[in-house]
Amino acid sequence: MDVARALLIYDAGVGGHLRVGRSLFFEPGVHYSRTNHATEASGTRDEQQLHYLAQVGLRLGNKVDLLAAAGVRHTLAGGALAGCGRVRGRGRL
């Protein structure tokens, strides 16, 4: 909740952790988010989005995982990109 901007944001998601080999794994996931604007007079609409995520990881030893991830965000309602998908990617070590 962002009181200064009068936003209420909530989300939920589910995913899995699948071992492909001894040190390789795959993590798919789906995430839903919704943003509600408390000030309807501003003309901004509420936004609903689905995020499809996939991550591939390589376990290096017992304490380090090398990860590569990508995702697609699909705006279901509201916002300027309603009905369009947007591709994003991220990586971390």
N, C-alpha and C positions, 0 to 999 in steps of 0.2 A: 504494500500500500504506500503510495506517495501522496502524503497529505498536501504538500505545497502545490502539486500540479493536479490534485483531485483525481488521481487514478487508482483503480483497484485492479490488480493483476493477479490471476490465478492460473495454475497449470498442473498437468499431470502427465505421466508417461510410463511406459513399460519397455523393457528390453531384456535381452538374454546374453549369456556368456557361453559361447560354444567353443570347445577345444577342437582344433583341426589336426593338430599333431602334438608332439611332446612339448614344444615351446611356442607354437603358433596358435592364436585364437581369433575368433570373429565375434563381434558384438553388434547385432542389429537392434534398432529401437524405434519407437514411435512416440511422439510427444505432442500434446495439445496445449495451447495457451490461448487465453482470452484477456483482453484489456477492456475495461469499462471506464468510460469517461464520466465523471460525476457531474460535469457541467454540460448539459445537453444544449444550452443556448449557444455554445461556441461553434456548433455546426460539425464538430468532429464525431465520426461514427465509432461505435465499438468495433474492435477487431477480433477475429477468431482465426487461428492459424494451426496447421498441422506441420510438424517437423519430422521428416524421415531421416534417420541417422544410421550410419554404418561405420564401424571402426575395426581395423585389423591391427593386431598386436603381436609382437615378438618378445618373449620373455628372455632376458639376458641375465643369467644367474638367478639368484633368489630374491633380489631386491629391486631390479630395474626392468621396466617394460618400455619398449619402443613402440609408439602408437602412431597410426595414420588414420585420419577420420575425414568423412565427407557427409554432407547433408543437403537436403532439399527442403525449403520452406514453402508451403502452399497456403496462401491466404484464402480462407473460406468466405469470410464476410467482412466488410468494412475495409478501410484503408484504400490507398490509391492503386494497389496491385491485386484487388479481389479477383480470384479465379486464375491468377498467374502463379507460376512457380519461380523461385529464386534459388540458385545453387550457391552453396557456401562450402568451405572446407576449413579444416584446422588440423594442426599437428602439435604434439607435445612429447616431451621426453621425461 
